[in-house]
């Protein structure tokens, strides 16, 4: 980390939704090394979801080792030492810079994916988004963010036994997913019925739809174009990605929450799935 900047370290971690570090720990080296350690210290290494996100930070932080134009790359011995350290914990660090393998719990026991029978498609979108942000590809990040919202909504609807025609647009999918989980602002009850929560739920729906509109307006991948996309940069990519994750994480949290509104019938008894 001594070859980075404090801002780059913040972006590495905050792109994966880790909270900002405002107060660094006791020095463990230079200012940048210590700042990076501050983020490491806040990771719950027993939480598979946080471990998976931290691994994506590591991939981004180590990506310079695979840049053939970088004259400061370390020798093969140092890279191999890092590979041995990853292998010790059950991971492989590939020639493409990907960190793969590790405990099955990183995928199977992810709390946000606990309510989904097959979380592979969500993990695939998250991986694609991470790579797009890391490689400075706003169009790919925006396109993948829209796909993440769409896939999350469809998976939730299938888990709830809803029928899909395959012709639904994202705004309709977003609305139906929230209705299926009883967290649409027009139907929310219990704690979700508070005016402030209703406003947030409505804003979350608008944000998710906005990501789809941004992609459909030609700023994301997925449609052919006759001109080069222009005007959007890394900050727009992060805006779209964080907007998508905001909605998707709430929806997946609600799906897996044992006390969520959709689990409770009008009589107050727990529904069976």
C-alpha positions as CSV (number, residue, x, y, z in Angstrom):
1,X,0.0,0.0,0.0
2,X,3.0,2.3,0.3
3,X,2.8,2.9,-3.4
4,X,-0.8,4.1,-3.4
5,X,-2.6,7.2,-2.1
6,X,-5.0,7.5,0.8
7,X,-7.8,8.3,-1.6
8,X,-7.1,5.1,-3.6
9,X,-7.2,3.1,-0.4
10,X,-10.6,4.6,0.5
11,X,-11.9,3.8,-3.0
12,X,-10.7,0.2,-2.8
13,X,-12.7,-0.5,0.3
14,X,-15.7,1.8,-0.1
15,X,-16.3,0.4,-3.6
16,X,-17.1,-2.8,-1.8
17,X,-19.4,-1.0,0.7
18,X,-17.0,-1.0,3.7
19,X,-17.5,2.0,5.9
20,X,-15.0,4.9,5.7
21,X,-12.2,4.8,8.3
22,X,-12.0,8.2,9.9
23,X,-9.5,7.4,12.7
24,X,-6.5,5.2,11.9
25,X,-5.2,2.6,14.4
26,X,-1.9,2.7,16.1
27,X,0.8,3.0,13.3
28,X,1.9,-0.3,11.8
29,X,4.1,1.4,9.2
30,X,3.7,4.5,7.0
31,X,0.5,6.5,6.9
32,X,-1.0,4.6,3.9
33,X,-0.1,1.2,5.3
34,X,-1.7,2.2,8.6
35,X,-4.8,3.5,6.8
36,X,-5.2,0.2,5.0
37,X,-4.9,-1.6,8.3
38,X,-7.7,0.5,9.6
39,X,-10.0,-1.1,7.0
40,X,-8.7,-4.6,7.7
41,X,-9.4,-4.1,11.4
42,X,-13.1,-3.5,10.7
43,X,-13.7,-6.6,8.6
44,X,-15.6,-9.4,10.4
45,X,-13.5,-12.4,9.3
46,X,-16.2,-14.7,10.5
47,X,-18.8,-13.2,8.2
48,X,-18.6,-14.9,4.8
49,X,-20.2,-11.9,3.1
50,X,-17.5,-9.5,4.4
51,X,-14.7,-12.0,3.6
52,X,-15.9,-12.2,0.0
53,X,-15.9,-8.4,-0.3
54,X,-12.5,-8.1,1.3
55,X,-11.1,-10.6,-1.2
56,X,-12.4,-8.4,-4.0
57,X,-10.5,-5.5,-2.4
58,X,-7.3,-7.7,-2.3
59,X,-7.8,-8.5,-6.0
60,X,-8.0,-4.8,-6.9
61,X,-5.1,-3.9,-4.6
62,X,-2.9,-6.5,-6.2
63,X,-3.9,-5.9,-9.8
64,X,-0.8,-3.8,-10.5
65,X,1.3,-7.0,-10.2
66,X,-0.2,-8.2,-13.5
67,X,0.4,-5.0,-15.4
68,X,3.2,-5.7,-17.9
69,X,3.9,-2.0,-18.4
70,X,4.6,-1.5,-14.7
71,X,8.3,-1.3,-14.2
72,X,8.0,-1.6,-10.4
73,X,6.5,-5.1,-10.4
74,X,8.2,-7.4,-7.9
75,X,10.1,-10.5,-8.9
76,X,8.6,-13.9,-9.3
77,X,9.8,-15.1,-5.9
78,X,7.7,-12.4,-4.1
79,X,4.6,-13.2,-6.1
80,X,5.0,-16.9,-5.4
81,X,5.3,-16.2,-1.7
82,X,2.0,-14.4,-1.9
83,X,0.5,-17.4,-3.7
84,X,1.7,-19.7,-0.9
85,X,0.0,-17.5,1.7
86,X,-3.3,-17.7,-0.3
87,X,-3.0,-21.5,-0.6
88,X,-2.5,-21.8,3.1
89,X,-6.0,-20.6,3.5
90,X,-7.4,-22.6,0.7
91,X,-7.4,-20.0,-2.1
92,X,-5.7,-19.8,-5.4
93,X,-4.3,-16.6,-6.9
94,X,-4.6,-17.1,-10.6
95,X,-2.4,-15.7,-13.4
96,X,-5.3,-13.3,-14.2
97,X,-5.2,-11.9,-10.7
98,X,-8.4,-13.6,-9.5
99,X,-8.6,-15.0,-6.0
100,X,-10.7,-18.2,-6.2
101,X,-11.5,-21.2,-4.0
102,X,-11.6,-20.9,-0.3
103,X,-14.2,-22.2,2.2
104,X,-17.5,-23.1,0.7
105,X,-19.1,-20.9,3.3
106,X,-18.0,-17.8,1.4
107,X,-20.8,-18.6,-1.1
108,X,-23.2,-20.9,0.7
109,X,-23.5,-19.1,4.0
110,X,-23.5,-15.5,2.7
111,X,-26.3,-14.0,4.9
112,X,-27.6,-11.8,2.1
113,X,-28.0,-14.9,-0.1
114,X,-29.4,-17.2,2.5
115,X,-33.0,-16.9,1.2
116,X,-32.0,-17.8,-2.4
117,X,-31.9,-21.4,-3.6
118,X,-29.2,-20.8,-6.2
119,X,-27.1,-17.6,-5.5
120,X,-24.6,-18.2,-8.4
121,X,-26.1,-15.6,-10.8
122,X,-26.0,-12.9,-8.1
123,X,-22.4,-13.7,-7.3
124,X,-21.6,-13.6,-11.0
125,X,-23.0,-10.1,-11.4
126,X,-21.2,-8.8,-8.3
127,X,-17.9,-10.2,-9.7
128,X,-18.5,-8.5,-13.0
129,X,-19.3,-5.2,-11.4
130,X,-16.2,-5.4,-9.2
131,X,-14.0,-6.0,-12.2
132,X,-15.6,-3.2,-14.2
133,X,-15.1,-0.6,-11.4
134,X,-11.6,-1.8,-10.9
135,X,-10.7,-1.5,-14.6
136,X,-12.4,1.9,-15.0
137,X,-15.2,0.7,-17.3
138,X,-18.3,2.8,-16.4
139,X,-20.4,1.4,-19.2
140,X,-19.8,-2.2,-18.0
141,X,-20.4,-1.2,-14.4
142,X,-23.7,0.5,-15.2
143,X,-24.9,-2.4,-17.5
144,X,-24.0,-4.9,-14.8
145,X,-25.6,-2.9,-12.1
146,X,-28.9,-2.9,-14.1
147,X,-28.5,-6.7,-14.6
148,X,-27.9,-7.2,-10.9
149,X,-31.2,-5.4,-10.1
150,X,-33.1,-7.4,-12.7
151,X,-31.7,-10.8,-11.6
152,X,-32.3,-10.0,-7.9
153,X,-35.9,-9.2,-8.6
154,X,-36.5,-12.3,-10.7
155,X,-34.9,-14.6,-8.2
156,X,-37.0,-13.1,-5.4
157,X,-40.2,-13.5,-7.4
158,X,-39.3,-17.1,-8.2
159,X,-38.6,-17.8,-4.6
160,X,-42.0,-16.4,-3.8
161,X,-43.7,-18.6,-6.4
162,X,-44.5,-15.7,-8.8
163,X,-44.9,-16.5,-12.5
164,X,-42.6,-14.6,-15.0
165,X,-43.3,-14.1,-18.7
166,X,-39.8,-13.1,-19.6
167,X,-41.1,-9.8,-21.0
168,X,-41.1,-7.8,-17.8
169,X,-39.3,-4.4,-17.7
170,X,-37.1,-3.5,-14.7
171,X,-39.6,-1.0,-13.2
172,X,-42.3,-3.7,-13.1
173,X,-39.9,-6.2,-11.7
174,X,-38.8,-3.8,-8.9
175,X,-42.4,-3.1,-8.0
176,X,-43.4,-6.7,-8.1
177,X,-40.4,-7.9,-6.0
178,X,-41.2,-5.3,-3.3
179,X,-44.9,-6.2,-3.3
180,X,-44.0,-9.9,-3.1
181,X,-42.0,-9.1,0.1
182,X,-44.7,-6.7,1.4
183,X,-42.3,-3.8,1.4
184,X,-43.7,-1.7,-1.3
185,X,-44.4,1.8,0.1
186,X,-48.1,1.4,-0.7
187,X,-48.5,-1.8,1.3
188,X,-45.8,-1.7,4.0
189,X,-47.0,-2.6,7.5
190,X,-45.4,-2.9,11.0
191,X,-42.1,-1.1,11.3
192,X,-42.0,-0.6,7.5
193,X,-45.1,1.5,7.7
194,X,-43.4,4.4,9.4
195,X,-43.6,7.5,7.2
196,X,-39.8,7.8,7.1
197,X,-39.4,4.2,6.1
198,X,-42.0,4.4,3.4
199,X,-40.2,7.4,1.9
200,X,-37.0,5.5,1.9
201,X,-38.7,2.4,0.3
202,X,-40.1,4.7,-2.4
203,X,-36.8,6.3,-3.0
204,X,-35.1,2.9,-3.2
205,X,-37.5,1.9,-5.9
206,X,-36.8,5.1,-7.8
207,X,-33.1,4.7,-7.5
208,X,-33.3,1.1,-8.8
209,X,-35.4,2.2,-11.8
210,X,-33.0,5.1,-12.4
211,X,-30.1,2.7,-12.9
212,X,-32.1,0.8,-15.5
213,X,-33.0,4.1,-17.2
214,X,-29.3,5.2,-17.2
215,X,-28.3,2.0,-18.9
216,X,-31.2,2.2,-21.4
217,X,-30.2,5.8,-22.2
218,X,-27.1,4.4,-23.8
219,X,-24.6,4.8,-20.9
220,X,-24.3,1.1,-20.1
221,X,-23.5,-2.1,-22.0
222,X,-26.3,-4.2,-23.4
223,X,-27.3,-2.3,-26.5
224,X,-25.5,-1.6,-29.7
225,X,-24.3,1.9,-30.3
226,X,-23.2,3.9,-33.4
227,X,-21.1,6.3,-31.4
228,X,-18.6,6.2,-28.5
229,X,-20.2,6.7,-25.1
230,X,-18.9,9.9,-23.5
231,X,-19.4,12.0,-20.4
232,X,-19.4,9.3,-17.7
233,X,-16.5,8.5,-15.5
234,X,-15.6,6.4,-12.4
235,X,-17.8,8.4,-10.1
236,X,-20.9,7.7,-12.2
237,X,-20.0,4.0,-12.2
238,X,-19.8,4.0,-8.5
239,X,-23.0,5.9,-8.2
240,X,-24.9,3.3,-10.3
241,X,-23.2,0.4,-8.6
242,X,-23.9,1.7,-5.1
243,X,-27.5,2.5,-6.1
244,X,-28.0,-1.1,-7.3
245,X,-26.5,-2.6,-4.2
246,X,-28.6,-0.4,-2.0
247,X,-31.8,-1.9,-3.4
248,X,-30.6,-5.4,-3.9
249,X,-29.1,-5.7,-0.4
250,X,-32.3,-4.5,1.2
251,X,-34.4,-6.9,-0.9
252,X,-32.2,-9.9,-0.1
253,X,-32.1,-8.9,3.5
254,X,-35.9,-8.9,3.6
255,X,-36.1,-12.2,1.8
256,X,-33.9,-13.9,4.4
257,X,-35.3,-12.1,7.5
258,X,-37.3,-14.5,9.7
259,X,-39.4,-11.5,10.9
260,X,-39.9,-9.8,7.6
261,X,-43.4,-8.6,6.7
262,X,-43.9,-11.2,3.9
263,X,-43.6,-14.0,6.4
264,X,-46.4,-12.8,8.5
265,X,-50.0,-13.3,7.4
266,X,-52.9,-11.0,8.2
267,X,-53.7,-13.1,11.2
268,X,-50.2,-12.6,12.6
269,X,-49.1,-16.2,12.0
270,X,-46.0,-17.1,10.2
271,X,-46.4,-18.1,6.6
272,X,-45.0,-21.3,5.2
273,X,-42.9,-21.1,2.1
